[in-house]
Amino acid sequence: MTTLRRPVAEWRLPFRRSSRFVPSVRQWFPKAAISAFPEAAMAFPHLQQPSFLLATLKADSLNKPFAQRCQDLVKVIEDFPAKELHAIFPWLVESIFGSLDGVLVGWNLRCLQGRVNPVEYSIAMEFLDPSGPMMKLVYKLQAEDYNFDFPVCYLPGPVKASIQENVLPDSPLYHNKVQFPPTGGLGLNLALNPFEYYMFFFALSLISQKPMPMSLHVRTSDCAYFILVDRYLSWFLPTEGSVPPPLSSSPGGSSPSPAPRTPAMPFASYGLHTSLLKRHISHQTSVNADPASHEIWRSETLLQVFVEMWLHHYSLEMYQKMQSPHAKESFTPTEEHVLVVRLLLKHLHAFANSLKPDQASPSTHSHATSPLEEFKRAAVPRFVQQKLYVFLQHCFGHWPLDASFRAVLEMWLSYLQPWRYAPEKQAQSSDSQPRCVSEKWAPFIQENLLMYTKLFVSFLNRALRTDLVSPKNALMVFRVAKVFAQPNLTEMIQKGEQLFLEPELIIPHRQHRHFTVTSSFLSSWPPVVTDASFKVKSHVYSLEGQDCKYTPMFGPEVRTLVLRLAQLITQAKQTAKSISDQYAESPASHSFLSWLGFGTTDPNSCYPGNDLDEMGQDSVRKTDEYLEKALEYLRQIFRLSEAQLAQLTLALGNSRDENGKQQLPDCIVGEEGLILTPLGRYQIINGLRRFEIEYQGDLELQPIRSYEITSLVRALFRLSSAINHRFAGQMAALCSRNDFLGSFCRYHLTESALSNRHLLSPVGRRPVTSPARGPRLSLRFLGSYRTLLLLLMAFFVASLFCIGPLPCSLLLILGYLLYAVAMTLLTERGKLHQL
């Protein structure tokens, strides 16, 4: 207890303090309480003093403002020794990042933005900075070899299931950390050192907290959490120099980097591609790491935590069995989650590409290579590739068919283009042509072949089910086509497929070589192509299994899908042009007049299923531009001839008949009529084509329209029904007369268009056999906004001429009677001509 006998002033550690953090520890605690700490420790050794500190912090978290709480925490971290800080660390981490069950939101870093809350944002970012007070607390506890229990039940699904089945997960992150519960315990825990515990909470707060409400428009890249991820990546995975050493944890100078309680995986084994062996937890053994690996243990831990918490939610074994993640794996990533993963991938590419040219090649690998250089070379293939592939496959197969898929798409495209994040990036040429992909990236493409080929096929299948008239969907097709059309990329993908499809020769005799990366073994391979072929096959088989059926990206099956996509692109371009013409022909007040009933009320006169109506002519122009360029890029990638594209255009050129109406959806003739083809279903779903649909039932019972008043229509229907029921006999007698009065009644009380109505069918027309209806009165026309507006306008105009409501009503009735007489005479004359 020698530490507790020192005066409080001697606990203060050297730390670059912000000007905002000015209160002293004597301002934070009463003087009597401070002076009582050493005496209490001497008189009562069993007294747990941290309970008083923790209780005080918890009370202040409810009563003090955020800025004051952070100032107090800085003083506590500076002035108290590790033994006291050990008790408050789990509570402090949870109060910052929220609880693992999502009930407590903590500081809500995912919604904290500098432009909305500048003061709180600045304080939180300084406190949680890699060189800030919170990380200083982590290193202070790390130096004392403390550990903290983390519940296994909050780990990602596959990891949790593996540990609960007494099988050690493949990642070295969990080795020698599983703690069995004592007798009567409630569950398994991981014993984590302070740095691991902090990073576990930080990473899981992205997915454990409830998604942000749709009404809250928050830009992810502006949030404190997103910026903290970027800072941690830049600090612990530096692209220049080495990882900065931890802050000093003792007064008087620098201290060595605190080593983890459980050493990380030895760097000599980074080349291992271990299978998921049944290593039972009860037989765990210690790991004797190379002491040099302690130099970057924080970097390795951070990367493993981020990958495990953000990507390892779907098991590879279940994916290989079902070619899709298991139905019970119900984890659904959010758009925010995907954006953070994309940030991780972009930084990892920059981190891996920061190797000097003489270090990047495996042939130059030697035992003299520093651990950081070795880690840069192994970070992506060893830790990221497998879990990212399964994660992307799940997203491609389960993400909704809407514009939010753009986040997944850009994450995928970022991974496919590591050259974009290389330090020797070439500038774009003056003629705006895309730069050629260098041959130096051929090994990366070959070792990630499925990322390029199988996911491209998955994207084709998605694109065939989306509405390409939407500019957002058209943009996604354009982005993928543009990336794959980069010069020399297609050739390198084809070379990778050739290496995979070449016959296997001596793979069974060299299978063990897959488990080493030493220079002596690598130099023993005389044929370079054969070794490259082995790497490609190992990549594919490790992800898809030995019995996988590989579909070549440039084979006939995929080419058929591309031709279908080209056909849909051509059709979508024509549909966008039709919508543009419809906009040009329609007046600006079209929607207002339709609401009043003057315009067309046909719900099929527009193209549903896309967002063109929300964006107007500019959206149509963008859609046409995206689709035109996408079609050209697809032609370059798959070497489609001009004749093939011209044939597609010709096949769709006559998509309208002589009246300017759309043709019927694509169908085939069956025994019972027309049957929709898959293309026809796509056309209907996306509003590209439609059947002409007309209401064929009782006009009095048709659905209430948008230009009608619901309550008034129902009241008028009840009134007319009562009148019809009461005077049915009299109305029938009047309509049966052969004189003018009979014709006048028939014009108003019978449905003149009923006898001319036909059942519309794609294969022909036949008369409707509807039940006969007697004469009846219909007052429904009085329930429309148009009729009421006309009446109001008539009364208003009459008032201008000093005509009262009653005379105006009589004039309106007289005018209608004259109109009805004229229409009756014209109707009767038309019937005589038909006879």
Helices and strands as residue ranges (DSSP letters): H 2-5, G 8-11, H 25-28, H 31-43, H 50-63, H 66-79, H 82-97, H 118-128, H 133-142, E 148-151, G 152-154, H 157-164, G 172-174, E 178-179, E 189-192, H 194-208, G 220-222, H 224-236, G 267-269, G 281-283, G 291-296, H 297-311, H 316-322, H 335-352, H 357-360, G 362-364, H 371-378, I 379-384, H 385-398, H 405-416, G 418-421, G 439-441, H 442-447, H 449-463, H 471-484, H 489-501, G 507-515, H 519-522, H 528-544, H 556-585, H 590-596, G 603-605, H 612-615, H 617-638, H 642-653, E 667-670, E 673-676, H 678-685, G 699-701, H 710-726, H 728-735, H 740-749, E 758-761, E 764-767, G 780-783, H 785-800, H 805-834
